[in-house]
Amino acid sequence: MLNNSRLAGLADRAATRFRSGGWPVGEVGNYGGGALARSTVFYPPGLQAAAQRFAQAFGVAQVAPGSSGKGAGLTVVLTRDFRG
């Protein structure tokens, strides 16, 4: 769960919501990979369907292949467009 906006605490608030929705949340912090135009769920091989379910459940704008490399799960990067 990574924040890619100037909205302080966005990732923390979203993590609480995602946990209460039944999704485990690991690391919460800031995204250092450059600016993204839209909130995105990045998924490693084999988890595209899970990424799409997550994005639909929580109103995340898009899904895309990729991973932070820190684990085998989804990586959620939030921008100003996330209204969670």
LUMROPA-49480 format. One record per residue: residue number from 1; x, y, z of N, C-alpha, C in turn. Coordinates in pm, 1 decimal, padded with zeros to 6 digits. Each point is the difference from the previous one (the first is absolute). Example, Ala and Ser with C-alpha at 12.3 -4.5 7.8 and 13.67 -1.06 7.14 Angstrom:
REM residues 2
[1; [01319.0; -00569.0; 00780.0]; [-00089.0; 00119.0; 00000.0]; [00090.0; 00120.0; 00000.0]] [2; [-00035.0; 00105.0; -00072.0]; [00082.0; 00119.0; 00006.0]; [-00077.0; 00109.0; 00073.0]] 
This chain:
REM residues 84
[1; [00084.6; -00114.6; 00000.0]; [-00084.6; 00114.6; 00000.0]; [00090.5; 00122.5; 00000.0]] [2; [-00000.1; 00069.9; -00110.8]; [00092.1; 00111.9; -00014.6]; [-00073.7; 00126.3; -00043.6]] [3; [00040.9; 00110.7; 00056.3]; [-00057.6; 00129.9; -00030.9]; [00083.1; 00068.2; -00108.6]] [4; [-00064.4; 00041.7; -00106.7]; [00065.7; 00072.8; -00108.6]; [-00070.6; 00134.1; -00019.0]] [5; [-00028.1; 00064.9; 00112.1]; [-00065.1; 00130.3; -00003.7]; [00056.9; 00086.1; 00112.7]] [6; [-00044.3; 00122.3; 00005.6]; [00039.4; 00089.1; 00109.7]; [-00103.3; -00000.6; 00112.1]] [7; [-00094.0; -00091.0; -00005.5]; [-00103.1; -00012.1; 00103.2]; [00056.1; -00082.3; 00115.5]] [8; [00035.0; 00067.4; 00107.7]; [00059.3; -00067.2; 00115.2]; [-00095.4; -00104.1; 00057.0]] [9; [00052.2; -00118.4; 00027.1]; [-00077.4; -00105.3; 00063.3]; [-00092.3; -00078.0; -00092.1]] [10; [00004.0; 00026.1; -00130.4]; [-00089.4; -00068.0; -00092.8]; [00017.9; -00151.5; 00005.6]] [11; [00122.1; -00047.1; -00002.3]; [00025.3; -00144.2; 00001.5]; [-00043.8; -00061.3; 00133.2]] [12; [00020.5; 00069.4; 00109.9]; [-00042.3; -00051.9; 00130.6]; [-00151.5; -00013.5; 00007.5]] [13; [-00072.0; 00101.8; -00044.4]; [-00146.7; -00006.1; 00002.0]; [-00051.5; -00112.0; -00090.3]] [14; [00058.8; -00011.1; -00117.1]; [-00041.6; -00104.2; -00093.8]; [00032.0; -00138.8; 00055.8]] [15; [00115.0; -00015.1; 00062.6]; [00038.3; -00129.7; 00056.7]; [-00102.2; -00045.9; 00103.2]] [16; [-00046.5; 00091.9; 00082.5]; [-00102.5; -00033.3; 00099.1]; [-00126.6; -00048.9; -00068.8]] [17; [-00039.9; 00068.3; -00104.1]; [-00120.3; -00039.3; -00074.6]; [00018.3; -00136.2; -00066.4]] [18; [00116.0; -00023.9; -00060.7]; [00024.5; -00125.8; -00068.4]; [00003.0; -00116.4; 00099.1]] [19; [00062.0; 00022.0; 00114.8]; [00002.3; -00105.0; 00102.9]; [-00141.3; -00033.4; 00046.4]] [20; [-00080.1; 00103.4; 00022.3]; [-00137.4; -00025.3; 00045.5]; [-00081.9; -00069.0; -00108.7]] [21; [00042.5; 00010.8; -00125.5]; [-00065.1; -00068.5; -00109.7]; [00051.9; -00141.4; -00021.9]] [22; [00090.0; -00045.1; 00087.5]; [00047.6; -00136.8; -00006.9]; [00128.7; -00022.5; -00077.9]] [23; [00066.0; 00106.3; -00043.8]; [00125.3; -00014.7; -00075.6]; [00118.4; 00026.5; 00092.5]] [24; [00097.9; -00088.5; 00000.8]; [00118.9; 00025.0; 00081.9]; [00082.4; 00114.0; -00059.6]] [25; [00057.1; 00078.9; 00086.9]; [00083.7; 00112.7; -00043.8]; [00135.1; -00014.3; 00067.4]] [26; [00104.2; 00001.4; -00079.9]; [00135.7; -00007.9; 00053.5]; [00055.2; 00139.6; 00023.6]] [27; [00101.8; 00033.4; -00071.2]; [00069.0; 00128.3; 00012.7]; [-00089.6; 00116.3; -00041.8]] [28; [00005.4; 00107.7; 00077.8]; [-00069.5; 00124.3; -00033.6]; [00105.5; 00109.2; -00002.5]] [29; [00004.1; 00076.3; -00110.0]; [00100.3; 00104.8; -00009.9]; [-00022.0; 00087.3; -00120.7]] [30; [00106.7; 00060.9; -00045.7]; [-00005.0; 00088.2; -00116.0]; [00061.6; -00067.9; -00121.1]] [31; [-00057.3; 00027.4; -00115.3]; [00046.4; -00057.8; -00125.4]; [00116.5; 00082.4; -00052.6]] [32; [00107.7; -00065.8; -00035.1]; [00117.4; 00068.4; -00050.6]; [00028.3; -00027.2; -00146.3]] [33; [-00096.0; -00052.3; -00071.9]; [00022.0; -00039.1; -00138.2]; [-00038.2; 00103.0; -00103.0]] [34; [-00020.0; 00124.8; 00038.0]; [-00040.5; 00103.2; -00094.2]; [-00150.2; 00021.3; 00003.7]] [35; [-00042.9; 00109.8; -00055.7]; [-00141.3; 00037.8; 00005.0]; [-00085.5; -00091.4; -00087.4]] [36; [-00112.7; -00040.4; 00053.6]; [-00100.5; -00074.3; -00075.2]; [-00121.5; 00089.7; -00018.4]] [37; [-00066.4; -00010.9; -00112.1]; [-00118.1; 00082.8; -00027.1]; [-00123.1; -00051.3; 00074.1]] [38; [-00007.9; -00130.9; 00023.1]; [-00117.9; -00059.5; 00061.8]; [00040.5; -00105.2; 00102.7]] [39; [-00084.6; -00017.5; 00100.0]; [00023.0; -00107.2; 00096.6]; [00002.1; -00132.5; -00074.5]] [40; [00091.6; -00087.6; 00041.3]; [00023.1; -00123.4; -00074.3]; [00026.6; -00116.4; 00094.2]] [41; [-00057.6; -00115.3; -00033.0]; [00034.6; -00125.1; 00066.7]; [00094.9; -00074.3; -00093.4]] [42; [00124.5; -00015.6; 00041.7]; [00098.1; -00075.4; -00076.5]; [-00003.3; -00144.8; 00047.2]] [43; [00007.3; -00092.2; -00095.0]; [-00009.5; -00141.6; 00035.2]; [00113.5; -00079.7; -00063.8]] [44; [00049.3; -00101.0; 00073.5]; [00099.4; -00091.4; -00056.8]; [-00070.9; -00107.5; -00081.9]] [45; [00074.3; -00081.5; -00072.8]; [-00061.3; -00107.0; -00079.5]; [-00094.0; -00085.8; 00084.7]] [46; [-00116.4; -00028.5; -00056.5]; [-00096.7; -00086.3; 00065.7]; [-00100.8; 00070.5; 00089.0]] [47; [00014.9; 00129.2; 00022.4]; [-00090.4; 00071.1; 00090.4]; [-00082.3; 00109.4; -00067.5]] [48; [-00013.7; -00006.1; -00131.9]; [-00077.9; 00102.7; -00069.8]; [-00145.8; 00001.0; 00046.4]] [49; [-00061.1; -00116.6; 00014.1]; [-00140.0; -00006.6; 00042.3]; [-00017.9; 00058.1; 00140.2]] [50; [00092.4; -00028.7; 00089.7]; [-00007.1; 00055.9; 00135.5]; [00014.2; 00151.9; -00004.9]] [51; [00088.9; 00049.7; -00083.6]; [00018.3; 00144.8; -00013.7]; [-00127.5; 00066.4; -00051.3]] [52; [-00064.7; -00064.0; -00095.2]; [-00124.3; 00055.7; -00053.8]; [-00110.8; -00000.8; 00104.8]] [53; [-00010.1; -00106.8; 00079.1]; [-00100.3; -00004.8; 00108.1]; [00026.1; 00109.5; 00102.3]] [54; [00126.1; 00016.1; 00036.6]; [00036.7; 00103.1; 00097.3]; [-00034.8; 00138.9; -00053.1]] [55; [00040.3; 00028.3; -00122.1]; [-00025.3; 00131.8; -00059.7]; [-00149.6; 00029.0; -00006.5]] [56; [-00078.2; -00097.3; -00037.4]; [-00144.6; 00019.1; -00008.9]; [-00061.0; 00021.0; 00138.9]] [57; [00043.9; -00076.3; 00097.4]; [-00055.0; 00009.3; 00135.2]; [00027.3; 00134.5; 00065.9]] [58; [00114.7; 00060.7; -00031.5]; [00040.7; 00121.1; 00070.4]; [00010.5; 00124.0; -00088.2]] [59; [-00039.4; -00011.3; -00124.0]; [-00001.1; 00117.4; -00086.6]; [00137.9; 00047.9; -00042.1]] [60; [00092.4; -00092.2; -00018.3]; [00132.9; 00036.3; -00049.5]; [-00007.3; 00006.2; -00152.3]] [61; [00053.3; 00106.6; -00058.0]; [-00020.9; 00032.8; -00140.8]; [00045.2; -00106.6; -00099.2]] [62; [00114.2; -00063.7; 00024.1]; [00051.8; -00091.9; -00102.0]; [00084.3; -00109.7; 00061.5]] [63; [00021.6; -00105.0; -00079.0]; [00091.2; -00108.0; 00036.4]; [00105.4; -00010.2; -00109.3]] [64; [00118.7; -00045.6; 00039.0]; [00109.2; -00011.7; -00096.4]; [00097.3; -00107.6; 00046.7]] [65; [00063.1; -00069.4; -00093.7]; [00100.3; -00098.0; 00040.0]; [00120.7; 00069.9; 00061.9]] [66; [00057.2; -00065.2; 00096.2]; [00119.2; 00054.5; 00064.8]; [-00004.4; -00029.2; 00147.9]] [67; [00108.4; 00024.3; 00066.9]; [00009.3; -00028.3; 00142.1]; [00111.9; 00083.1; 00058.8]] [68; [-00009.3; 00026.0; 00128.9]; [00107.3; 00073.2; 00066.9]; [00122.6; -00087.5; 00019.9]] [69; [-00015.3; -00128.9; -00021.1]; [00110.9; -00091.9; 00019.6]; [00020.2; -00040.1; 00143.9]] [70; [-00080.1; 00053.5; 00089.8]; [00016.5; -00028.0; 00142.6]; [-00081.9; -00119.7; 00045.1]] [71; [-00082.3; -00052.3; -00084.3]; [-00081.9; -00114.5; 00037.4]; [-00076.5; -00050.0; -00119.9]] [72; [-00080.5; -00099.1; 00023.5]; [-00072.5; -00060.5; -00110.0]; [-00143.1; 00050.3; -00010.8]] [73; [-00033.9; 00105.4; 00073.7]; [-00137.4; 00048.1; 00000.8]; [-00021.6; 00122.3; -00086.3]] [74; [-00117.0; 00058.7; 00018.5]; [-00036.1; 00121.3; -00071.9]; [00071.8; 00119.8; 00060.5]] [75; [00027.2; 00099.3; -00083.3]; [00054.8; 00127.0; 00046.2]; [-00098.2; 00109.0; -00040.6]] [76; [-00055.3; 00069.2; 00098.1]; [-00098.7; 00104.7; -00026.0]; [00068.4; 00135.0; 00015.9]] [77; [-00006.4; 00080.8; -00105.9]; [00057.3; 00133.7; 00002.3]; [-00114.7; 00099.3; -00018.7]] [78; [-00020.2; 00085.8; 00098.3]; [-00112.5; 00093.3; -00000.2]; [00042.8; 00140.1; -00040.8]] [79; [-00083.0; 00063.1; -00081.7]; [00021.1; 00139.1; -00039.2]; [-00119.3; 00082.1; 00047.6]] [80; [-00003.6; 00127.6; -00037.0]; [-00107.0; 00090.5; 00042.5]; [-00137.8; -00045.0; -00046.0]] [81; [-00007.3; -00085.9; -00102.1]; [-00131.1; -00042.0; -00049.2]; [-00070.0; -00101.3; 00089.5]] [82; [00071.7; -00057.3; 00096.4]; [-00060.8; -00100.2; 00087.5]; [-00089.0; 00067.9; 00102.0]] [83; [-00124.2; -00045.4; 00008.3]; [-00097.8; 00061.6; 00089.3]; [-00039.8; -00092.6; 00113.7]] [84; [00089.9; -00089.8; 00034.3]; [-00031.5; -00095.8; 00104.5]; [00009.0; 00058.3; 00134.9]] 
